[in-house]
């Protein structure tokens, strides 16, 4: 039954694009059919995931599929985001207007979803890699939707490059595993010892291959250009769930091993801490709404990696409580981030739809014209900043609790607790960043005519956003029910017997119930304070509305407002070591300055300061090398011979003789 | 919920304006002035609650919701705090994370309400507030980690409970460093000198005060009351760490009161003897607090 659902969840999205292509004469019907097929597939997939999380098992080893708890967590997130994006696309990217481009988007969107479902349900490395590549290539075409824009070309090229380098590493990972286990089946690979050279090689290669997909620093450089260039509902899918397949792969591969050394956990923790802080620092400096959101994906993947690293440390040291809290925090944050990040990207799409721009400093005051969008976006922003009573807080709290459990343990394990202040720093910066976004985009007065004329998007675009926001609130208010399924998934991942994890899971569930009690108390107090304010104000006649008091400034213009860049400047200056900023222009000089101009451009530390210079240097070197050999055939042959000797001889010298 | 817990909640509701009064009276005495009555802030709140509110045309629902949510978040954080060693209304492992994030929520909505006015000064204040707050966050967590490690407890109730006085026997240097760090944080988080001057007259140099320039009436009352309550929360934590405990419920209540009011005197002393720092020096102060508490943590972990 579950397998049939799973088959539907792969086949229906994969075929949904064909409906859009086949009925192209009647675009509205075509798009509606495609969306219905995809949503039906997503519903089946979510059902299968929920059943497995409730304790059922689904296996079809001969076909190469098995859904366990780890895969089911990701499956639920994928299905939720895919369905929301497809419904949103009905109006955001209408086939009646975009024609061919819309058909392409629907085709590759469905394929990407099918590929992801296949890869999280794969029980065999070949099926996994097929799903992986289908997803990656479909994503390449999705980024290239507006293929005549240079931004899209650049984003798509970077994406293709990064994903192929990652796939190369994954080929090596699975080839090594196959060599050791004698089969491509994950079940046959399970229980390999992690201690030896094989474990080290597989882990490092997996960290590169999956880290590239997940966008862990320093492998994040492709993510913001690609995610910002795609249409918004595609960005929601990519940022919400596609990057999570990297996390899934890392969990899957580490889940195969026994006897994990502590340095695996430390390495993942370090990568997570760096991603969380550097990701949010880079996000603070951005001027483009979608690029900013994409950098927050780097941050949140870092938070997920912090949880996963704790889980690995727990497995290395035999601490079930750490395994449970780290894994549950990471897995719940996967789901939570999928929900609020797709909500925010859909909101960004609505803003672009209404104003035609994503430049923060050209917006402002949108809360007036786009009231519902503003409320939904604010819920997503509070959730991503980890503020109670929403879902982002719950998963971060589980990760914090893991750090605290580590703190009480003897020896070096306690030093893992330094992750908690890092997470707190990332949380504080994320709150600052979303105060900037909400303030500059939705509050104050409109900075341009486009922002002035902003209007609410149609209901078809608002409904999926409202559903995602409701899910964020529901998880935030009642998280306790989610802990037992996460505990079962943790047992699947960690290869620990379930009864060892049951105790910590019960403790975490009890704590989560207290969190929801506090959340309810907060809501009750808000209601009480609001009622008091209403009563007090009703006692007096309402005063007429006036101009904002700008300290006696009599003719305020929208341009005197703080902009996004000025808001973030104080913090960005603190993070100059991670956020290179290029400044151009003439500052006003002398007592009577004539002309002045100033612009800042935020660079990516990895892409702009390392990869691009390296590529340029390589090109320069190749140019030199080409000039070397064109003259004489003898010289050319000598070079060929020298190269051959070097390549073969290197093997003799270097390779250890068995 | 024990009677003592209920009493503490009542104190939390009733005393914060008095604490501000003590701070101001200390400053007045040291400056050789008579100063306003100690109860002045109660009169101010009562007056503001009777007044109407004027709203700018620019503002939206965010401006109106800000003070309400901010006060509710700080009061909810108060539910989690154990005072005088008695159990808190709600306590569980990791509750101090929720405590810190509830204060974060209050700050977030206050900054949004400030940005909603479209005034450049309020934008300036909001930018400074979120900047300094996010730099203070790691220091706060480091201090709380020190407390957790020293007492072997993961909840605020346990960290500030009966185990704390005993922890001074084996972890005194670390606790002393953490207490200093927390005092610096208390000054920074509550917009006191040397980070922010609550009495300044120039909007350009303000942090917290400039964010609430456009609020009036009940909204301003909520903001002032919430800010006082936050100061009270920090005072309760600090006095518990520094003063330890005594036998008997009555004596510990007296100690709690003396501690919190003593904290008010301490804040007043700092304000009388120090000038505020230049704005670009404030991050150094906050990073200094982080380093101090990180050092305390290392002392305990070694």
Interface residues (C-beta under 8 A of the other chain):
Chain A: X364 X365 X367 X368 X374 X378 X382 X385 X386 X387 X388 X393 X396 X397 X400 X401 X404 X405 X407 X408 X414 X415 X417 X418 X420 X421 X422 X424 X425 X427 X428 X429 X431 X432 X434 X435 X436 X438 X439 X440 X442 X443 X444 X445 X507 X510 X511 X514 X515 X517 X518 X521 X522 X525 X526 X528 X529 X530 X532 X533 X536 X537 X539 X540 X541 X542 X543 X544 X545 X546 X547 X548 X549 X550 X551 X556 X558 X560 X561 X562 X566 X567 X568 X569 X570 X571 X574
Chain B: X49 X50 X51 X52 X53 X54 X55 X56 X57 X58 X59 X60 X61 X62 X64 X65 X67 X68 X69 X71 X72 X73 X75 X76 X79 X80 X90 X91 X92 X93 X94 X95 X97 X98 X100 X101 X102 X104 X105 X107 X108 X111 X112 X115 X116 X117 X118 X119 X120 X121 X123 X124 X126 X127 X128 X130 X131 X133 X134 X135 X136 X137 X138 X139 X140 X141 X142 X145 X148 X149 X152 X154 X203 X213 X214 X217 X218 X219 X222 X283 X290 X294 X297 X301
